[in-house]
Amino acid sequence: MRWISSPRRCILLLPTRNKVTLSSSKAAGPVLLLLGAVLVIGVISLSLGAVEIRPLEIAAILASKLGLSLPVSYEPSEGALLWTIRLPRVFCGLFVGAGLALSGAVLQGLFRNPLADPTLIGVSSGAALAAVSCLVLGETILRHVPSGLALFVVPLASFGGGFLLVNLVWRLSRQEGRTQISTMLLAGIALNSLCGAGIGVLTFLANDAQLRSITFWSLGSLGGTTWPIVGVLAALTVLPALWLARQAQALNVLLLGEAEAGHLGVNVEHLKQRIILAAALIVGVSVSFVGIIGFVGLVTPHLIRLWLGPDYRRLLPCAALLGAFLLMASDLAARLVVTPAELPIGVVTALLGAPFFLWILRRERQQL
């Protein structure tokens, strides 16, 4: 391990597989490979389903939306299906998967804990409690809401609940003007349990129809995604995701420890606050629209570390692309396994993620 410092910045170079981490130009190969994989799974997701649409027909439909005409015929119903249902769903998987994986990667760096994921800061639990409250008490709440906004009540409530709980976790972890990471971890665990108790009480009070809604929301689904939802996801996830990607060098330095990072010119307290805020924003808006989807933010950074090493300059962009690929592939599997019905996507991610995570734990234990 070596670092090079200058009056303006410091550069940390971490060894990976007996080599010094390469410059950002060497990350182009993995990024391009993962970008190609995302494009391929996107085309497959647009093509396959209860109604199959050939790739040439997909190209013709998309070209028609741009005012172009290709010599390929397709049914109007196929065009409507692709444009109003499948394409928004693919973009939703892209934004949510990339956001969850990126948030998991930066939080693991912040906590310096490979088991950290977005649920530790409380955003998922707060969002779940607020959403379940709306689903159980919906008749009372929706009575005072205009009909045009009724569909956004649950997403808005879950987004607000997630942010409120993150703010509470952050305030509980503050001591003498500093954010104590260990205290934040413990506060997150305690408040997650408290939210779980609240969800249990509301579940006990719910009727059969509400129980079904709670179950499907808690397991996650990309179904029902529309273009307005995609627009909100893009507006509230792209900018914080780009900012997080720019913190790769600071996260590399933070691997040395907070005191060492401070001596090397990193404003550690400012970095911690901004990372928590950006991750909470991304996860909060994602959970609010698609429900709780586990293991993407936890497993994806591990996969990239096994492949490319711990350098955040490559870890962050590759984790975002791999997270998008995994969520889009999981959604495709959820749609195809029980066609014409649909599995909750959280079931698929858990079935794929849990065995892999157990394999990681066994691998790490054997290396001790």
C-alpha positions, -999 to +999 in steps of 0.1 A: +000+000+000+014+034-008+000+069-011+012+100-028+003+134-013+004+169-027-007+202-012-041+199-030-049+162-028-038+128-018-039+096-038-042+062-021-031+032-041-042-001-028-027-035-037-050-059-055-039-094-063-002-085-058-005-055-081-009-018-073-044-006-082-043+008-117-054+042-129-090+050-138-082+043-175-077+006-166-113+005-152-127+011-187-126-026-196-148-039-167-171-009-170-176-015-207-182-052-201-208-045-175-224-018-196-228-043-224-243-068-200-268-042-189-278-034-225-282-071-233-304-079-203-324-048-211-331-060-246-340-095-234-363-080-208-381-060-234-384-090-257-395-118-234-428-122-215-463-134-219-461-117-254-428-120-271-415-090-291-386-096-315-356-073-312-362-059-347-398-050-337-384-034-305-361-012-327-390-003-350-412+007-320-386+028-304-377+044-338-413+053-343-413+073-310-384+093-324-403+100-356-384+075-377-397+046-397-381+012-401-392-014-426-404-038-398-441-044-391-455-049-356-489-050-340-502-018-323-507-038-291-470-048-291-461-011-294-484-002-265-471-031-243-434-022-250-438+016-244-462+017-215-452-014-195-419-030-203-397+000-211-406+019-179-400-013-160-366-018-174-356+018-166-370+013-131-348-018-126-318+002-140-321+031-116-332+011-085-306-016-089-277+008-096-288+030-067-291+002-041-257-013-051-239+020-051-254+029-017-244-004-003-208+000-015-203+035+000-220+025+033-197-005+036-168+019+031-181+044+055-188+018+082-157-001+072-179-032+076-185-057+048-219-066+063-232-030+061-261-023+037-287+004+033-310-011+060-284-003+087-292+034+086-329+028+091-342+041+057-358+008+047-374+002+081-388+038+083-401+036+048-417+002+055-434+014+087-448+045+069-460+024+039-477-002+061-494+026+080-508+039+048-519+005+036-537-003+069-551+032+076-556+040+040-593+045+041-589+073+066-559+089+049-571+087+013-605+102+022-587+136+024-565+132-006-574+143-042-580+114-065-551+124-088-526+121-059-540+089-043-516+066-062-486+085-047-497+085-011-478+052-002-446+062-021-446+097-006-453+084+029-426+057+027-401+082+014-409+106+042-408+078+068-374+066+056-359+101+058-374+108+092-359+076+107-325+083+091-325+118+106-333+103+140-305+077+137-281+105+127-291+128+156-287+099+181-252+092+168-241+128+171-217+136+200-198+168+205-204+178+169-192+145+154-210+115+140-200+083+158-202+055+133-204+028+160-233+046+177-251+051+144-248+013+138-263+005+172-290+032+169-300+018+135-303-017+148-325-005+177-348+016+156-350-011+130-363-034+157-387-007+169-401-002+134-405-040+131-426-040+162-448-012+148-452-031+115-462-062+135-489-043+154-503-029+121-502-063+105-522-077+134-548-050+129-550-054+091-578-073+073-572-100+047-570-075+017-546-053+036-524-082+046-521-092+010-510-057+000-485-055+029-470-088+019-465-080-017-452-045-010-427-058+016-414-084-009-409-058-037-420-055-073-413-035-103-448-040-116-470-010-121-440+012-130-450+042-152-431+069-169-439+095-142-424+071-116-393+066-138-390+104-141-391+108-103-365+080-098-342+095-124-345+130-108-338+118-073-312+091-078-290+102-107-275+133-091-268+118-057-254+087-074-230+108-095-219+127-063-212+094-045-192+081-075-170+113-072-161+103-036-141+072-046-107+087-037-119+100-003-133+065+005-100+050-005-083+072+020-109+065+046-099+028+045-069+039+066-091+051+094-108+084+102-078+100+120-054+091+092-079+103+066-082+136+084-045+141+085-044+134+047-068+163+041-102+146+040-130+164+058-143+132+074-173+147+092-185+165+061-180+133+041-199+111+065-229+135+066-231+138+028-227+101+022-255+093+046-278+119+031-271+108-005-275+071+003-307+078+023-321+098-007-314+070-032-327+042-010-357+061+002-370+070-032-363+034-045-380+017-016-410+041-018-418+029-053-407-007-055-408-019-019-380-036+000-356-055-021-328-072-002-293-084-010-286-062-040-269-035-018-252-062+003-239-088-023-231-066-053-201-048-038-187-081-026-189-095-061-170-065-075-143-067-047-138-104-055-133-095-092-116-061-092-103-055-057-112-028-031-103+003-051-134+025-050-125+042-083-134+009-100-157-005-073-184+023-074-191+024-111-189-013-116-211-020-085-237+004-099-237-014-133-237-049-118-265-039-094-286-027-123-279-060-142-288-082-112-320-064-105-331-064-142-322-101-145-341-109-112-371-090-125-370-109-158-369-142-138-398-131-116-419-125-147-410-157-166-409-184-138-447-184-132-460-168-164-486-152-167-484-146-129-454-129-113-432-136-084-422-108-060-388-097-070-376-098-034-381-135-034-358-139-064-331-116-050-332-135-017-329-169-034-299-157-054-283-135-028-285-156+004-267-187-009-239-165-024-235-146+008-232-178+028-205-189+003-187-156+010-188-162+047-174-198+043-147-185+020-136-158+044-136-183+073-114-207+054-089-179+047-085-171+084 
